[in-house]
């Protein structure tokens, strides 16, 4: 057992004199004769005969009386036992010959070979003081057996042997106070980074917890003190510029309990627990306060984050959230890999259509109200959205509720008015008005529901729940809403207890986006009682499961805090088309794509503008066949391309035809490629590579964010595990994600009835 600053007073010394009478050097002495503290002027017996007087060294402890040591006892002490949880030491009275006491640690030792004299200073008699392990305060001893020192007493299991009567204060907690140079040279040399990394990694392992205390001082041309009290919403830094005669500000608050005052930010132990959501909400109110001040001054803040270390995206992105700005995140930025994405997104950010100094109000027919808003804005009053910048990428979602028991109007009207200044300095207003018919037929309403719009709103609601009460609660909410919606649709269409047909296909088409959505899969599209799912809700079970396994809600420990916080921010600002592919990504088969895939298509739309053929981009480039998001769809001889609206991934099997590898990448084998980030599709190498490149370009053209293409070789551990997170039709290794798509679909339909 070790003690900061040496053993407490009243403890025996950590080592023993290698006295030949006790055995070979380094061996422990017998329990009946441990070394004892000798006050100044103590007499030791020389083995050759005669006394050996020792002169106390500098800093030797004072006489026993200074420690409150009583005179030799005259009566046997009563038996006493410490209360439960207390620790301490009871010293029994000496017998003849007198036993040495466990007094304060000695500063001088008897001469080698010396024997303890019979005049040893005796311990206290009949008194024992015990101290609480949590508070350090003395507690009374309960009646019971004595916990004396050698030879008769044994302290409680795991309890340090403190002698309360030989101490001037209760046991002190371990204290770690860091004084760190933060000058320019210290920063440039990397010393600060190494120091912070070492301290941060050691916090969970410091001895003495939960009693451990900690404090910090930094200095350069000034001295910086830090108030880390647990009652503060954020740490405080106090700067003292007068270094010739500095003062100590808030001396009672500079040393704090580590467990109470530690801020739970990026604590790996919280990942996958019900407390993970505490790291997904803004911690420091300064950012929100500053953002609101910026909004009043018509300043929009776009944040670009590049650090490979923990950044606290949840807090810093607050600047963008309340100023109608955008947040961009490039973890561990590396120019050869991330430079093009950053340049493209910065260019788009600077050149996109922008309305300045804007405010927006949304109104609706009497009886309707908006219960919540989603997006980046600051709301003034109850319904006025302050938008210093409103861009072509800005998206706002609203929850619509109605207070009237029945709507008597035949239509309802929703109107959004945006007042803004254009780039020419002209003040303008843009009004969007939507008139929606009202129906008394619930089946008619259900059949015309827009599942993609519903999932966009549901995903934003789920993020809000996840940040407030936890990821598990959000997943349960998504699952329950799915069941409630399907049960309500069944009741509305077939009636309670009925199992007649509702129209729609007899077989479940699986995950399918009309012409360009997920591929077909097996599975019955019917309720357990025989009624089929309504056409408009066919994809609801799939989307619900996908959302629960997405980066914003999935459990487990494979999603970093900053990564999850960023994607939650991103999802809150996605439009319907973006959220559709983010919730359920699209995976295309590249190695066997048809001869017309990657070429423009002139007749991709039907008479009413609906997509008849899956295309992408302004030139309607035909897309390859779409696969289900399952590992079963991957082949060692295949190449697939996956897009989620933010990134693209090209997975390449180990046994792909070398001719395909050569025509796509200009190499004979990927085994010779050391850095996969340097791989690129050669657009002019062949017709096949040209069409594959055209597919990538067309997909990028549909997204506001530049989708970086990541190449993943089969068997590349971390990269393949990262890619596997998007194969949501497979089972996932976290609570609530252990069902495959077929299993989840069966679970939902059985629960609905």
C-alpha atoms as one frame of an Amber mdcrd trajectory, in Angstrom:
protein
   0.000   0.000   0.000   1.398   3.421  -0.933   0.544   6.841   0.433   1.046
  10.233  -1.253   3.794  12.107   0.527   4.778   9.097   2.675   2.840   7.104
   5.253   0.497   9.014   7.587   1.652   9.697  11.050   0.904   6.794  13.300
   1.759   4.255  10.577   4.734   1.895  10.783   7.512   2.639   8.323   7.283
   0.880   4.961  10.639  -0.878   5.341  12.475  -2.583   8.147  16.046  -2.431
   9.354  17.910  -5.487   8.011  18.856  -6.547  11.522  20.774  -9.864  11.563
  18.716 -10.904  14.552  15.603 -10.757  12.310  17.009 -12.857   9.468  18.646
 -12.059   6.124  18.541  -8.500   4.738  15.138  -7.551   3.406  13.226 -10.177
   5.354  10.279  -9.220   7.569  10.883  -9.196  11.322   8.797 -11.382  13.557
   5.481  -9.960  14.617   6.651  -9.682  18.192   9.488  -7.283  17.512   8.778
  -4.637  14.851  10.965  -1.537  14.901   9.712   1.308  17.014   9.844   5.051
  16.961  12.528   6.443  19.267  12.132   9.990  20.521  15.143  12.279  20.494
  17.822  11.049  22.820  16.528   7.465  22.862  18.934   4.850  24.119  19.725
   1.760  22.031  21.649  -1.222  23.332  24.882  -2.124  21.549  25.296  -5.893
  21.095  28.868  -5.567  22.284  27.648  -4.038  25.502  26.815  -0.542  26.671
  24.367   2.007  25.371  24.493   3.537  21.898  23.092   7.059  21.901  21.600
   8.250  18.591  21.368  11.890  17.676  18.068  12.676  15.929  18.379  13.829
  12.337  17.125  17.143  11.036  13.378  17.073  10.762  12.978  14.328  13.362
   9.512  14.168  14.882   8.954  15.819  18.248   8.549  13.975  21.472   5.569
  11.644  21.761   3.713  14.182  23.850   3.564  16.478  20.842   1.463  13.858
  19.093  -0.882  13.567  22.035   0.623  10.265  23.130  -0.538   9.373  26.664
   1.666   8.080  29.462   2.148   4.344  29.883  -1.118   2.603  30.668  -1.893
   1.345  34.138  -4.836  -0.832  33.231  -5.782  -3.192  30.461  -7.849  -1.500
  27.737 -11.470  -2.430  27.254 -12.259  -4.430  24.170 -13.658  -2.397  21.309
 -14.561  -3.000  17.688 -14.816  -0.374  14.991 -18.230   0.377  13.525 -19.059
  -1.119  10.119 -17.057   0.465   7.340 -14.704   2.372   9.683 -10.999   1.908
   9.689  -8.381   2.597  12.331  -6.079   0.827  14.707  -6.281  -0.049  18.345
  -2.954  -0.482  20.164  -3.075  -2.926  23.046  -1.094  -2.188  26.235   2.358
  -3.729  26.478   3.054  -6.877  28.363   6.331  -7.665  30.043   8.652  -7.260
  28.309   7.167  -4.121  26.797   6.165  -4.332  23.118   7.196  -1.541  20.768
   4.421   0.821  19.708   3.335   1.883  16.253   4.036   5.539  16.684   4.994
   8.146  14.131   7.456   7.039  11.453  11.025   7.213  12.749  13.625   9.442
  11.258  16.493   7.554  12.838  17.042   3.854  13.258  18.893   1.893  15.955
  22.395   0.780  15.108  22.765  -2.442  13.193  22.351  -5.364  15.523  20.783
  -3.228  18.249  18.023  -4.775  20.297  14.908  -2.905  21.395  15.293  -1.815
  25.018  12.714  -2.470  27.637  12.045   1.267  27.879  10.106   1.408  24.611
   7.480   4.106  24.455   4.186   2.323  25.101   1.047   2.830  23.080  -2.177
   4.367  24.266  -4.332   2.246  26.499  -8.053   1.752  26.333  -8.695   4.222
  23.522  -9.146   3.688  19.790 -10.290   6.194  17.190 -11.705   5.093  13.849
 -12.361   7.185  10.763 -15.059   6.909   8.103 -13.584   5.835   4.723 -15.921
   8.165   2.824 -15.664  11.371   4.872 -12.521  10.875   6.956 -14.436  12.008
  10.076 -13.885  10.148  13.364 -16.622   7.715  14.382 -17.105   6.045  17.777
 -15.956   2.495  18.288 -18.523  -0.184  18.949 -18.121  -2.788  21.630 -16.434
  -5.940  20.461 -13.041  -7.527  20.024  -9.972  -5.366  19.931  -8.330  -4.463
  16.618  -4.906  -4.016  18.100  -1.547  -4.157  16.445   0.821  -7.077  16.717
   0.746  -9.560  18.199  -2.968  -9.942  19.020  -4.983  -7.613  16.756  -6.024
  -7.980  13.113  -7.487  -4.966  11.313 -10.679  -5.356   9.260 -10.233  -6.774
   5.767  -8.886  -4.172   3.404  -8.658  -1.487   6.109  -5.472   0.560   6.504
  -4.007   0.414   9.987  -4.282   3.976  11.233  -3.792   4.799  14.890  -6.161
   7.691  15.574  -4.537   8.656  18.873  -1.171   9.127  17.145  -2.407  11.567
  14.506  -2.915  15.318  14.476  -5.682  15.026  11.814  -7.924  12.418  10.174
  -6.554  10.513   7.173  -6.277  12.798   4.171  -7.474  11.850   0.675  -4.904
  11.534  -2.120  -4.374  14.953  -3.686  -3.045  15.621  -7.187  -2.349  19.249
  -8.002  -0.910  20.013 -11.431   1.094  23.158 -12.211   1.614  23.212 -15.987
   3.609  25.480 -18.263   1.359  26.643 -21.133   3.779  29.066 -22.760   4.164
  29.272 -26.522   7.182  26.974 -26.489   5.319  24.382 -24.421   2.488  24.366
 -26.941   4.745  24.299 -30.011   6.863  21.459 -28.658   3.830  19.258 -28.099
   4.420  19.038 -24.367   0.931  20.324 -23.576  -0.744  17.735 -25.776   1.259
  14.891 -24.225   0.591  16.151 -20.708  -3.136  16.444 -21.270  -3.336  13.028
 -22.907  -1.481  11.383 -20.021  -3.542  13.075 -17.301  -6.832  12.417 -19.061
  -6.054   8.720 -19.556  -5.036   8.392 -15.885  -8.112   9.998 -14.314 -10.019
   6.734 -14.000  -7.026   4.992 -12.406  -5.928   7.526  -9.776  -5.695   5.918
  -6.314  -8.095   6.743  -3.529 -11.339   7.182  -5.445 -13.960   8.313  -4.550
 -11.930  10.448  -2.098  -9.319  11.634  -4.610  -8.956  15.407  -5.003  -7.533
  17.282  -7.958  -6.632  20.818  -8.986  -4.850  22.731 -11.742  -2.745  25.852
 -12.226  -1.291  26.878 -15.585   1.128  29.673 -16.274   2.833  31.629 -19.058
   3.215  35.384 -18.675   0.279  35.158 -16.254  -0.991  32.644 -13.728  -4.274
  30.846 -14.437  -6.312  29.319 -11.629  -9.238  26.980 -12.298 -12.486  26.648
 -10.370 -13.791  23.122 -10.992 -16.588  22.978  -8.411 -19.224  20.375  -9.198
 -22.022  22.927  -8.721 -20.816  25.021 -11.642 -22.343  24.458 -15.058 -18.883
  24.920 -16.591 -15.330  25.347 -15.243 -14.066  28.856 -14.534 -10.580  30.199
 -15.286  -9.248  33.057 -13.178  -6.242  34.945 -14.563  -3.770  36.734 -12.284
  -1.616  39.150 -14.259   0.469  40.382 -11.323   3.050  37.624 -10.961   5.329
  39.629  -8.660   2.808  39.648  -5.826   0.105  37.133  -6.827  -2.989  36.457
  -4.779  -4.796  33.161  -4.360  -8.339  33.558  -5.722 -11.055  31.329  -4.293
  -8.687  29.173  -2.227 -11.538  26.923  -1.075 -12.560  26.030  -4.643  -9.240
  25.267  -6.331  -9.035  21.735  -4.937 -12.094  19.605  -5.685 -13.253  16.026
  -5.442 -12.421  14.289  -8.715 -15.548  12.137  -8.849 -17.966  14.964  -8.005
 -16.434  17.580 -10.281 -15.461  15.522 -13.275 -17.465  16.521 -16.314 -18.807
  13.490 -18.135 -17.619  14.437 -21.616 -16.262  11.710 -23.873 -16.239   9.164
 -21.112 -15.768   5.814 -22.892 -17.408   4.046 -19.980 -20.712   5.763 -20.800
 -20.875   4.476 -24.376 -23.728   2.033 -24.777 -25.214   2.959 -21.372 -28.324
   4.892 -20.421 -26.109   7.907 -19.645 -24.519   8.233 -23.070 -27.046  10.895
 -24.036 -25.531  13.276 -21.473 -22.573  13.643 -23.844 -24.850  14.469 -26.793
 -26.257  17.722 -25.454 -24.427  21.033 -25.194 -22.599  21.342 -21.883 -21.321
  24.919 -21.787 -24.125  27.545 -21.918 -21.601  30.116 -23.166 -21.930  28.840
 -26.709 -25.714  29.206 -26.757 -25.573  32.640 -25.139 -22.970  33.765 -27.634
 -24.961  32.308 -30.529 -28.085  34.203 -29.495 -26.051  37.408 -29.366 -24.739
  36.638 -32.863 -28.290  36.049 -34.089 -29.397  39.442 -32.814 -26.513  40.993
 -34.756 -27.476  39.034 -37.914 -24.317  36.911 -37.802 -24.458  33.296 -38.987
 -21.714  30.925 -37.800 -20.554  28.013 -39.973 -18.299  25.672 -37.998 -15.580
  23.549 -39.634 -14.087  21.002 -37.232 -10.887  19.068 -38.028  -9.440  17.604
 -34.829  -8.676  13.925 -34.426  -9.116  14.295 -30.670 -12.414  14.677 -28.831
 -13.923  17.976 -30.001 -17.305  18.099 -28.223 -19.259  18.610 -31.434 -22.486
  18.634 -29.430 -21.436  21.842 -27.682 -19.555  23.667 -30.440 -22.271  23.028
 -33.050 -24.579  25.126 -30.866 -23.012  28.185 -32.510 -24.386  27.054 -35.866
 -27.702  25.764 -34.523 -28.913  29.105 -33.150 -27.480  31.278 -35.922 -28.912
  29.266 -38.859 -25.402  28.178 -39.844 -23.961  24.840 -40.950 -21.634  22.398
 -39.208 -18.901  20.461 -41.048 -16.785  17.732 -39.492 -13.547  16.182 -40.789
 -12.200  14.005 -37.954  -8.396  13.635 -37.990  -8.188  15.776 -41.126  -5.568
  14.536 -43.589  -5.235  16.598 -46.754  -4.483  13.771 -49.232  -7.600  11.984
 -48.011  -9.989  14.755 -46.907  -8.696  17.813 -48.766 -10.985  17.506 -51.786
 -14.113  17.052 -49.661 -13.229  20.098 -47.574 -12.514  22.241 -50.638 -15.742
  21.237 -52.363 -17.872  21.863 -49.296 -16.227  25.188 -48.490 -16.723  26.303
 -52.095 -20.384  25.293 -51.998 -20.846  27.022 -48.649 -19.467  30.301 -50.015
 -21.264  30.301 -53.366 -24.714  28.837 -52.603 -27.785  31.043 -52.890 -28.208
  32.935 -49.631 -30.882  35.216 -48.181 -29.541  37.594 -45.524 -31.098  39.090
 -42.389 -34.145  36.857 -42.674 -37.093  36.073 -40.455 -39.732  33.461 -41.164
 -43.184  32.889 -39.770 -45.401  29.877 -40.486 -49.155  30.173 -40.044 -52.054
  27.789 -40.452 -55.844  27.642 -40.477 -57.540  28.432 -37.169 -57.581  25.385
 -34.952 -54.193  24.169 -36.157 -50.951  24.902 -34.348 -47.271  24.047 -34.621
 -46.057  22.176 -31.572 -42.365  21.938 -32.478 -39.770  23.175 -34.960 -36.661
  21.368 -36.215 -33.604  22.838 -37.897 -31.050  25.584 -37.263 -32.707  28.795
 -36.108 -33.439  30.935 -33.057 -37.106  31.367 -32.306 -38.392  34.721 -31.141
 -41.625  34.625 -29.232 -43.645  31.564 -30.197 -43.467  31.299 -33.973 -40.974
  33.785 -35.474 -37.788  32.097 -36.700 -34.733  34.381 -36.731 -32.405  33.410
 -39.596 -29.310  35.593 -40.104 -28.679  33.475 -43.226 -31.202  31.336 -45.083
 -29.552  29.282 -47.829 -30.561  26.865 -50.542 -29.610  24.059 -48.121 -31.741
  25.304 -45.218 -34.454  22.876 -44.140 -37.087  23.346 -41.464 -39.572  20.769
 -40.211 -42.647  21.352 -38.079 -45.012  19.208 -36.032 -48.610  20.123 -36.836
 -51.323  19.591 -34.243 -54.966  20.568 -34.058 -56.980  21.593 -31.027 -60.473
  21.238 -32.477 -62.176  17.847 -31.998 -63.403  17.976 -35.600 -62.286  20.103
 -38.506 -65.330  21.525 -40.266 -63.454  23.180 -43.138 -63.086  21.353 -46.428
 -59.452  22.470 -46.735 -56.690  23.656 -44.417 -54.100  26.229 -45.381 -50.457
  26.397 -44.280 -48.426  29.453 -45.207 -44.749  30.264 -44.718 -43.542  33.831
 -45.221 -39.816  34.623 -45.454 -38.693  38.253 -45.188 -35.071  38.690 -46.265
 -32.429  40.799 -47.993 -31.046  39.465 -51.253 -27.442  39.708 -52.408 -28.219
  42.982 -54.239 -29.351  44.657 -51.015 -33.061  44.493 -51.856 -35.550  43.712
 -49.121 -37.974  41.044 -50.311 -40.603  38.640 -49.082 -41.246  35.115 -50.335
 -44.505  33.365 -49.489 -45.254  29.645 -49.798 -48.890  28.613 -49.441 -50.142
  25.035 -49.298 -53.833  24.116 -49.409 -54.642  20.590 -48.271 -58.030  18.885
 -48.599 -59.744  17.520 -45.509 -61.327  14.079 -45.639 -63.653  12.203 -43.329
 -62.312   8.893 -44.589 -59.437   7.595 -42.498 -58.582   4.839 -45.016 -58.288
   7.475 -47.726 -55.916   9.515 -45.605 -53.788   6.463 -44.804 -53.528   5.416
 -48.437 -52.236   8.878 -49.390 -49.698   9.138 -46.564 -46.140  10.076 -47.553
 -43.948   7.562 -45.758 -40.699   9.391 -46.614 -42.001  12.649 -45.134 -43.330
  10.805 -42.081 -39.934   9.171 -41.485 -38.174  12.519 -41.873 -40.281  13.936
 -39.041 -40.066  10.748 -36.971 -36.256  10.728 -37.221 -36.059  14.318 -35.992
 -38.402  13.532 -33.111 -36.290  10.488 -32.240 -33.099  12.577 -32.138 -34.818
  15.005 -29.774 -35.835  12.130 -27.487 -32.357  10.584 -27.666 -30.712  13.806
 -26.503 -33.165  14.341 -23.667 -33.739  10.873 -22.258 -31.394   8.416 -23.969
 -30.846   6.352 -27.082 -32.717   3.332 -25.767 -35.825   5.424 -25.091 -35.624
   6.863 -28.595 -35.402   3.406 -30.179 -38.330   2.190 -28.090 -40.322   5.240
 -29.158 -39.664   4.554 -32.846 -40.663   0.923 -32.414 -43.844   1.792 -30.508
 -44.920   4.472 -32.986 -44.445   1.973 -35.820 -46.724  -0.532 -34.089 -49.293
   2.154 -33.228 -49.395   3.459 -36.803 -49.837   0.001 -38.313 -52.429  -0.985
 -35.730 -54.342   2.230 -36.349 -54.207   1.687 -40.099 -55.504  -1.881 -39.750
 -58.363  -0.787 -37.503 -59.296   2.101 -39.793 -59.320   0.009 -42.956 -60.530
  -3.428 -41.882 -62.327  -2.553 -38.670 -61.658  -4.037 -35.218 -61.292  -7.789
 -35.370 -61.712  -7.963 -39.139 -59.147  -9.610 -41.333 -60.475  -8.814 -44.782
 -58.188  -7.574 -47.535 -57.218  -3.917 -47.571 -56.012  -3.769 -51.124 -52.361
  -3.640 -52.017 -50.067  -6.480 -52.989 -50.413  -9.898 -51.480 -46.660 -10.253
 -50.996 -44.420  -7.754 -49.226 -42.204  -6.080 -51.814 -39.503  -5.673 -49.257
 -37.452  -2.548 -49.176 -38.336  -0.830 -52.420 -38.271   2.831 -53.390 -40.615
   2.772 -56.341 -38.189   2.624 -59.231 -34.952   3.384 -57.481 -35.242   2.107
 -53.986 -34.083  -0.895 -52.061 -34.225  -4.224 -53.761 -36.938  -6.813 -53.362
 -36.775  -9.258 -50.501 -38.950 -12.037 -49.285 -41.348 -11.631 -46.395 -45.102
 -11.444 -46.043 -46.641  -8.003 -46.272 -49.602  -8.950 -44.120 -50.641  -8.651
 -40.504 -50.694 -11.732 -38.355 -54.486 -11.897 -38.820 -54.192 -12.077 -42.598
 -54.770  -8.431 -43.561 -52.155  -6.920 -45.894 -50.213  -3.776 -45.063 -51.552
  -0.609 -46.710 -49.533   0.424 -49.746 -48.441   3.706 -48.200 -46.987   1.965
 -45.123 -45.279  -0.976 -46.790 -41.839   0.432 -46.010 -42.610   1.524 -42.444
 -41.230  -1.593 -40.669 -38.065  -1.445 -42.781 -37.514   2.274 -42.227 -38.235
   1.978 -38.512 -35.656  -0.783 -38.064 -33.151   1.117 -40.213 -33.553   4.262
 -38.131 -32.967   2.313 -34.915 -29.723   0.886 -36.366 -28.535   4.169 -37.909
 -25.560   6.129 -36.576 -27.835   8.544 -34.720 -29.644   5.915 -32.616 -27.741
   2.608 -32.715 -26.505   1.250 -29.417 -23.193  -0.327 -28.543 -19.777   1.261
 -28.377 -18.792   1.457 -32.058 -19.998   5.040 -32.624 -17.812   7.801 -31.199
 -19.523  10.606 -29.276 -18.458  13.320 -31.728 -19.479  11.207 -34.694 -22.947
  10.571 -33.295 -23.419  14.219 -32.271 -22.452  15.397 -35.766 -24.840  13.052
 -37.555 -27.659  14.006 -35.196 -27.018  17.639 -36.098 -26.895  16.709 -39.770
 -30.133  14.704 -39.663 -31.965  17.576 -37.985 -31.242  19.659 -41.095 -31.886
  17.054 -43.813 -34.656  17.363 -46.363 -36.827  14.395 -47.293 -34.650  13.034
 -50.099 -31.500  13.248 -47.968 -33.053  11.602 -44.912 -34.498   8.805 -47.059
 -31.073   7.564 -48.155 -29.496   8.328 -44.795 -32.020   6.154 -42.942 -31.906
   3.387 -45.539 -28.753   3.720 -47.697 -28.649   2.484 -51.279 -26.214  -0.247
 -52.309 -25.508  -0.835 -56.025 -23.922  -3.821 -57.749 -21.002  -2.515 -59.840
 -19.111  -5.558 -61.103 -22.092  -6.888 -63.086 -23.917  -3.654 -63.939 -25.819
  -3.590 -67.190 -24.443  -2.148 -70.408 -26.687   0.933 -70.084 -25.898   1.654
 -66.416 -23.927   4.865 -66.068 -25.389   6.357 -69.267 -27.933   9.219 -69.530
 -31.554   8.160 -69.859 -34.076  10.336 -71.729 -37.268   8.511 -70.757 -36.714
   7.973 -67.031 -40.040   9.540 -65.981 -43.613   8.570 -66.693 -46.528  10.718
 -67.824 -47.073  12.235 -64.378 -43.421  12.830 -63.551 -42.937   9.681 -61.515
 -39.630   7.849 -61.769 -39.922   4.798 -63.986 -36.199   4.018 -64.007 -33.704
   4.595 -61.201 -31.577   7.569 -62.254 -29.464  10.244 -60.591 -28.038  13.659
 -61.386 -29.122  16.421 -63.766 -28.562  14.161 -66.797 -30.651  11.291 -65.388
 -27.797   8.803 -65.349 -29.156   5.273 -65.106 -28.159   3.541 -61.863 -27.058
  -0.097 -61.478 -29.206  -2.716 -59.785 -29.903  -2.044 -56.108 -29.139  -4.681
 -53.480 -30.507  -5.345 -50.028 -28.362  -4.078 -47.197 -27.171  -7.459 -46.014
 -23.804  -9.153 -45.893 -25.369 -12.017 -47.793 -25.480  -9.764 -50.848 -21.695
  -9.352 -50.849 -19.610 -11.706 -52.954 -15.886 -12.318 -52.960 -16.003 -11.845
 -56.717 -18.133  -8.691 -56.492 -17.891  -4.916 -56.126 -20.664  -2.865 -54.516
 -21.153   0.870 -54.093 -23.061   2.179 -51.059 -24.253   5.759 -50.548 -25.916
   7.200 -47.443 -26.280  10.822 -48.552 -23.092  11.893 -46.794 -20.448   9.309
 -47.760 -19.945   6.624 -50.385 -18.229   3.287 -49.860 -16.951   0.903 -52.522
 -16.492  -2.600 -51.118 -14.213  -4.828 -53.206 -14.119  -8.604 -52.809 -10.877
 -10.564 -52.676 -11.622 -12.620 -55.788 -12.741  -9.905 -58.180 -11.713 -10.477
 -61.781  -8.246  -8.893 -62.206  -9.422  -7.396 -65.504 -12.095  -5.387 -63.647
  -9.555  -4.226 -61.055  -7.171  -3.183 -63.813  -9.747  -1.263 -65.840 -11.175
   0.514 -62.770  -8.005   1.395 -60.872  -5.065   0.761 -63.199  -3.487  -1.889
 -60.949  -3.358  -5.663 -61.393  -4.141  -6.474 -57.781  -5.224  -4.565 -54.662
  -2.702  -6.558 -52.637  -0.035  -4.164 -53.876  -1.993  -1.108 -52.645  -0.723
  -0.041 -49.220  -2.941   3.040 -48.766  -6.501   2.514 -49.988  -7.245   6.246
 -49.626  -5.001   6.868 -52.647  -7.090   4.602 -54.861  -9.250   6.280 -57.514
 -11.520   5.253 -60.378  -9.927   6.032 -63.749 -12.721   7.712 -65.743 -11.091
   7.405 -69.171  -9.489   3.979 -68.873 -12.353   2.049 -70.485 -16.078   2.145
 -71.153 -16.698   0.208 -67.928 -14.633   2.545 -65.766 -16.193   5.570 -67.465
 -19.714   4.387 -66.656 -18.766   3.489 -63.066 -17.296   6.963 -62.629 -20.439
   8.520 -64.132 -22.578   6.774 -61.504 -20.437   8.225 -58.700 -20.564  11.738
 -60.212 -24.348  11.575 -60.701 -24.942  10.504 -57.088 -22.740  13.335 -55.821
 -24.671  15.860 -57.895 -27.838  15.139 -55.907 -26.361  15.959 -52.493 -25.493
  19.277 -50.888 -22.545  17.690 -49.078 -19.703  16.278 -51.153 -19.840  12.497
 -50.755 -16.306  11.241 -50.314 -15.677   7.807 -51.837 -14.000   5.340 -49.454
 -12.512   2.142 -50.861 -12.784  -0.923 -48.641 -10.973  -4.141 -49.377 -12.525
  -7.357 -48.107 -10.735  -8.398 -44.943  -9.556  -4.888 -43.951 -10.532  -5.079
 -40.284 -11.549  -1.624 -39.087 -12.633  -0.320 -42.493 -14.865  -3.319 -43.130
 -16.356  -3.092 -39.629 -17.160   0.572 -40.283 -18.844  -0.369 -43.562 -20.820
  -3.174 -41.883 -22.679  -0.637 -39.732 -24.716   0.281 -42.818 -25.809  -3.309
 -43.527 -28.875  -2.765 -41.390 -30.849  -5.799 -42.569 -28.417  -8.011 -40.634
 -28.404  -8.493 -36.898 -26.514  -5.872 -34.912 -24.589  -6.426 -31.708 -26.402
  -4.076 -29.326 -29.513  -4.189 -27.172 -32.570  -3.705 -29.359 -30.670  -4.359
 -32.590 -30.382  -8.122 -32.461 -33.105  -8.795 -35.044 -32.593  -9.121 -38.774
 -35.042  -7.392 -41.074 -37.137 -10.520 -41.631 -37.247 -11.139 -37.871 -38.145
  -7.532 -37.085 -40.886  -7.489 -39.709 -42.394 -10.658 -38.237 -42.139  -9.191
 -34.732 -43.993  -6.029 -35.736 -46.784  -7.792 -37.596 -47.302 -10.252 -34.739
 -47.458  -7.412 -32.227 -49.966  -5.493 -34.329 -52.155  -8.623 -34.376
